[in-house]
Amino acid sequence: MFIELHLIQNFAPSNLNRDDTNNPKDCEFGGVRRARISSQCIKRACREHPVFETTTAVPAANRTRYMSRMLLETLTEVGKSAEAAQIVAEAFAAQYSKMDKKEKDRSSVLIYLSAGEVDTITQELLTNWDEISGKADLAKSDAMKNLAKEIIKTTKNRTGAPDIALFGRMLAEKPELNIDAACQVAHAISTHRVSMEMDFFTAVDDLLKDEETGAGMMGVTGFNSACFYRYARIDWEQLSKNLDKDVPLAHRTVEGFLRASVLSVPSGKQNSFAAQNPPGFLLAVVRQDGQSWSLANAFETPVYPGKNGLVNASIAAFDGYWGKLQRVYGNGQMQATALSLNPDAPLTHLQDTLVEDLDACVEAVLAALPQE
């Protein structure tokens, strides 16, 4: 069973996701340049949006190279001295992951940890405190090695963190910590050809004397404006497995992801552009036929705005391509529900799937999922 989400989202001039030159990311698709927002950027915006944590009722996990700092904080909160807690925290982190050669409290790679996992590790360290504390070269002691192995074993292939369950965890040096992602997120691409634009800006020095001239600073920043197609897919079975078969939590995770995907916006250069533009159209599909349909090829031929604008032109192309896929490959076992900001959107094949609001869309998806 797959849950698919398709979004059409038009942004005002912005620079939401920058490349190594500080310009908006782009790509070539259909033989023309397109604006692009990376999947990593979209996933981070989703998992950090308050509605995700509120809906799942589970604190968001942290991706960090400073695992020892988290453990230091939790150990000192229960009364352990800062000095002793730091020694134990760094020793455990060294067994949990390979450490940086230059900074002993920093791991060589980012580690994705849930609040529940940090609490479990803290409790195990406290339970075994007398055995592990005070030992010489604690990081290499058998007691710490065995403790780390046991904790890793108990959390293998499952997590209590909805965001880790969705987006997975991969550590090449500790494959036993890996969790296969239940969610695939495509790079968002513009439905049309996009050219980057440049903004030459200056800043005034407020304390210049009357006889003094010139800007306090000047610079150039890239931006664009684009209507994006976004696609994501959740594997229900993998999500349920990652969450240790906790079906109510899996339901809340799907709901949290749907709501956060619709409401979240990447934060890049927002103080300069304020491109806070929600999606104009979305389609959510629950499938039981094992198929997955990204509709990116609806825009392989770039759309043109015409008199009705890019959003309506994109919706029309999307709807037409959806109809072609249904005609050729069949409806299968699926339930679709759509939402449009524009009630007059040019829909033919998806008209009957429209609902009134986001709540109705989410409820339709959740009702189609296994209830136990």
N, C-alpha and C positions, 0 to 999 in steps of 0.2 A: 504494500500500500504506500503510495506517494501522495504528499500534499504539495501542490505546485502553486506558486504565486507569480503573477505577471503584473507589472506596473508600467504605466505611461506617466512620466513626470517631467514637466517643463520647468526649467530654472531660468530666472533672470540672470543678467551678467554676473559672473561669479568665477571663483577659482577654488573649487571645493576639494580637489585632490591633485596635489602638485607632483611633478617629476623632479629629477635631480637638478634641473635648471630653474626651479620655482615656477614653471609654467604649467597650465592645466594639462593633465595627461590626455593622450589621444591615441588613435590607432587607425589602421586602414581596414575598411570593410566594404565589400561591394565595389572595390576599385576607387573609393574616395576616402578622404580623411574624416574621421568621426571624433567627436568628443568622447571621453571615457572616464569612468569612475571605477577604480579597482574594487575587486571583491573584498579585499582586506579592509578597505576604507568603509565599505557598506556594512560589513560585519561588526566592525568596531562601533560604528554609530548606533547599530541596533542593540548590541549588548550593553552599551553605556546609557541608553535612553532610560529615564526613570520608569517608564511604563513596563519595561521588561522585568525589572526586579519587583515592581509592585504586583504585576500579574502572576508571576511565578511564586512569589512569596519566599524566595530564596535569594540571599545576597549574591551579587555578581562575583565571579571568580577574578583573580588577579593574575596577570602575566608579568613575571618579573625575573630579574637575575639576582634579586636580593631576598631570597627565601629566608635567610638567616635573620633579617631584620623583622620579618613577620613573627618568627618564632621568639625572637628576643622580646618583642612587645607583649606577646601572650604570656610568656614565662614571668616577666617582671610584673605583669598585672596580678598574678596570683601570689606574689610575695618573694619570688626568687631575686637574689641580688643581681644587679646589672652585670657585674663581672662574671659570676658563675653562669648566668643565663647566656651571655654572649659566647662563652667557651662551648657550652653544650649546643647552642643553636648553630654555630659554625661547624662543629664536629658532625652534627647530623646532616647538615646541608652537603658536606663533603662526601658523605656516604650516599646521599640521595641523588646527587648529580656531580659531574666533574666540575671542579672549581677553576676560576680564572687564575692564571699564573701571577698576575700583577696585584690583584686585590683578593685577599683571602676570604672576604665575606661576600664575594660575588661569584655566581656560577658562570660557566663559560657560555651557556645558552639560556634563553628565556625558559622559565618553567611556569606552566599554567596550573594554578592551585585554587581550589575552592575553599571557602571559609570552613566548610565541614571537614575537609582534609587537614587544614591547619589545626583545627580543634582536636581532631583525632591524634595527630602527631604530638601536640602539646600534652594531651592526657597520657599518652604512652611514655613520653619523656618524664612526666611527673611520677607515674607509677614506678618507673625504673630508675628514679633519680639517685637513690642510694647506691645502686650498682654502677651507674655510669659516671656520676660526678666525682671529681677529684682524681680521676685516673690520668696518668701521664700519657701524652700523645693520644688523647681521647678519640680523635678522628680515625685512628687506625686500630682502635681496640676491638676485640671480638664482640664485646657487649654492644657497642654502637653499630657494628656491621650487622649483627643478628637482628637488632631492633629495627634498623632501616629495611632489611629484607622482609621482615614480618609485616611491616606496615605497607610496603609496596605490594606484597602478596594479597593482603586483605582488600586492596582497592583496585586490583587488576581488572581491566575491561569494564569498569563501571565507575560511576560518579554520582554525587548528589547535586552537582551544579548544572543547571539547565544549559548555560552557555557552553560549558565544556562538552556536554552531551551533544549539543548541536554542531559545534565547530571542531570538535576533536582535539586531541593532544598528541604530539609527535616528538619523541626524544630518541634520536638515532643511537645514542650511547646507552640508553636504558629502554630498550624496546618493550620491556614488561610494563612500563608506565603508559604506553601508547593506548589511545582510545580512538577508534575509527569515527570520523565525523558522520553525523546523521544528516547534515545539511550541506547541500551544494549551493553556492552563490556565484552567479555569473558576473563578469565585469559589465557594468551598465554602459551601453553605447548609445550615441545619438541616433535617432531615426533618420537623420538627414546629414548632408554635408555641412561641415563646420570649419571655419577659418579662425585661427586665434587672433585676438586683437590685443593691442598694447595700450596701457594707460600711463602717460607721462605725468608724474605728480611732483609737486613741490610743497614744502612746508615753510611757513613764515616764522622768523625769529621775532617773538613779541617784544623783545627789548632792544631792537635796533633803534639807533638815533635817526633823526629826520634826514641827516645827510648821508646815512649809510644805506646801501641798496643791496639787493641780491637775496636769494632764498637761503633759509637756514639749512635746507637739505633738498635734494631732488633725486628722483629715481624712476624706474620703469617697472611695471608689473603686468603680467599677462592675464588675460581673462577670456571667457567666451560665454555664450548663451546657447543652451541646447535643450531639446526635448529628448529625454532618455527612455529607452526600453530597458526594464530591469526584470530579471528572472531568478527565481530560487526554487529549490526542491528539497523537501524533507522526506527521508526514508523512515516511515513510522516504526517498522520493526527494529531498525538499528537504534532509533531514539529510545524505544522502550527497553531494549537490551542495555543501552548505556546507562539508563536510569534504574537499572536493577528491577525491571518490570513494575515500576511504580506508575500505574496507569493514570491516576489523578494528576501526578506531577507532570507526566508526559502531555496530558491535555493542557495544563497550564503553560507548559513550555511552548506548545504549538500556538496557543493564544497569544502568549507574550511575544513570540517571534512575529506573528502576523501584525499585531498592533504596533510593535516597534518598527517593523519594516515600513509601515505606512507613515508613521509619525516622525521618525528620526530623519535628520538631515546631516550630512557631513559638516564638520565644523571649520574646514579650511577657509581662511581669509573672510570669515563671516563678519568680523568687525569692520571690514572694508566694503563688503558688498551686500550683506544682509539678505541673501537669497533664501529666504525661509518659505519655500514654495511646496505645498503638499501635492501628492499625486493627483492627476486629473482623471485617471481611470485605473481600475484594478480588476483582475480576474483571479479568483482562487478556485483550484480544482483538487478534488480528492479522487484518486484513481486506484482501482483494484485490478487493473489489467497488466501491470508490470511495465507499462509504457511511460515515457517522459517526452513532453513536447516543449522544447524551447521555441519560441516564435520569433527568434532573432531574424530568421530568413524572410519574415514579412517585410523587412526593411533592407534586404540585400540591394534592392533598387531604392535609392534614397527618396524619401517623400518630399513633396514641395507644398508650401503652405496654401497657395491659392487664396481664395477670398475668405475661407473659413479658418485659416491658421494651421500651425503645425500640429497642435494637439488633436484636433478633429481629423486631420489628414492621417495622423499616426493611428488613431483609433480605427479609422476606416480600413487602413492597410492591415491592421491586426485582425479585425473582424473578418475580412475577406480571406486571409491566410488560414485562420481558424476553420472557416467553412471548407476550404480545400482539404485540410488535414482530416476533417471528419468524413468528407466524401470519399477520400482514398483509403483511409485506415479505419474508418468506422468510429462509432461513439465509444465502444468498449464499455467497461464498467466504471463509470465516472460520474461525479456530481460537480457541476460548475455553478459558481455564483459570482456575479459581477457587480461593480459599483462604479458610477460615473458622476462627476461633478456637474456635467452638462446633460440634462435630461433629453436634449435633442441631439445627442451624439449619434453619428451615422452608423447605427448597428443594424445588421440583418440577421446574422447567425447567432448572436449573443443577446438579442433583445429580451428573450424570455427568461434570461438568467439574472436580470437586473433586480437588485434589492434597494431598499430605501437608504440605508446607512451602514456604517462600519460595524456596528453591533450586530445587525442582522446578518452581515456577511460572515463575521466570526462565528456566530451561533450556528449557521448552516454548515460550516466546516467541522466544528466540534461535534455536531449531531451525526455526521457521517463517519466519525472515527469509532473504533471499538470502545465499548464502555467498560470492559473488564478484561 
